[in-house]
Amino acid sequence: MREIGAFEAKNRFGQLLDWVEAGGTGTITRRGKVVAHLTPPAGAFSAEAARAAAERIRSRRRGVTLGGSTIADLIGERRG
């Protein structure tokens, strides 16, 4: 967890949002006292969950074919 002063947080607010969006957490202090906690919202983007979902998609397509057709054939059928 990162700790940052209120003045610095004000000046670097955009960077703090990027950092929290990437999964970071932190605390904002004023005169040494904690005044806020920065955390991503529940259900926020998770790179690990995205990788797992992509792998599930890849595993489902294994062994699936176009039945002897090519992509160009299928596109041609759509245009015809």
C-alpha positions as CSV (number, residue, x, y, z in Angstrom):
1,M,0.0,0.0,0.0
2,R,1.3,3.4,-1.0
3,E,1.0,6.5,1.2
4,I,0.8,10.0,-0.3
5,G,0.2,13.4,1.1
6,A,-2.9,15.4,0.2
7,F,-1.0,18.2,-1.6
8,E,0.9,15.7,-3.7
9,A,-2.2,13.7,-4.4
10,K,-3.9,16.9,-5.7
11,N,-1.0,17.6,-8.0
12,R,-0.7,14.0,-9.3
13,F,-4.4,13.0,-9.3
14,G,-4.4,11.7,-12.9
15,Q,-1.4,9.5,-12.2
16,L,-3.0,8.2,-9.0
17,L,-6.2,7.3,-10.9
18,D,-4.1,5.4,-13.5
19,W,-2.2,3.6,-10.7
20,V,-5.4,2.6,-8.9
21,E,-7.0,1.5,-12.2
22,A,-4.1,-0.8,-12.7
23,G,-4.9,-2.5,-9.4
24,G,-2.8,-0.4,-6.9
25,T,-4.0,0.7,-3.5
26,G,-3.0,3.6,-1.3
27,T,-3.7,6.0,1.4
28,I,-4.0,9.8,1.3
29,T,-2.8,11.6,4.4
30,R,-3.1,15.2,5.7
31,R,-0.6,16.2,8.3
32,G,0.2,12.6,9.0
33,K,-3.4,11.5,9.5
34,V,-5.2,9.2,7.1
35,V,-8.0,10.9,5.3
36,A,-8.8,8.5,2.4
37,H,-8.1,5.1,1.0
38,L,-7.6,4.6,-2.7
39,T,-8.8,1.2,-4.0
40,P,-10.1,-0.1,-7.3
41,P,-13.9,-0.7,-7.3
42,A,-15.2,-4.2,-6.8
43,G,-15.4,-6.0,-10.1
44,A,-12.7,-3.8,-11.6
45,F,-10.6,-5.0,-14.5
46,S,-8.4,-7.9,-13.6
47,A,-5.6,-8.8,-16.0
48,E,-5.5,-12.3,-14.6
49,A,-9.2,-12.8,-15.1
50,A,-8.9,-11.5,-18.7
51,R,-6.1,-13.9,-19.5
52,A,-8.1,-16.8,-18.1
53,A,-11.1,-15.8,-20.2
54,A,-9.0,-15.6,-23.3
55,E,-7.6,-19.1,-22.6
56,R,-11.1,-20.5,-22.2
57,I,-12.0,-19.0,-25.6
58,R,-8.9,-20.5,-27.2
59,S,-9.6,-23.9,-25.7
60,R,-13.2,-24.0,-27.0
61,R,-12.0,-23.3,-30.6
62,R,-9.5,-26.1,-30.7
63,G,-10.6,-28.7,-33.2
64,V,-13.2,-26.4,-34.8
65,T,-12.8,-26.2,-38.6
66,L,-14.5,-24.4,-41.4
67,G,-15.6,-27.8,-43.0
68,G,-13.1,-27.5,-45.9
69,S,-14.1,-23.8,-46.7
70,T,-11.7,-20.9,-46.5
71,I,-12.3,-17.5,-45.0
72,A,-12.4,-16.1,-48.5
73,D,-15.1,-18.6,-49.6
74,L,-17.3,-17.6,-46.6
75,I,-16.8,-13.9,-47.3
76,G,-17.7,-14.5,-51.0
77,E,-20.9,-16.3,-50.0
78,R,-21.9,-13.3,-47.9
79,R,-21.3,-10.9,-50.8
80,G,-23.1,-13.1,-53.4
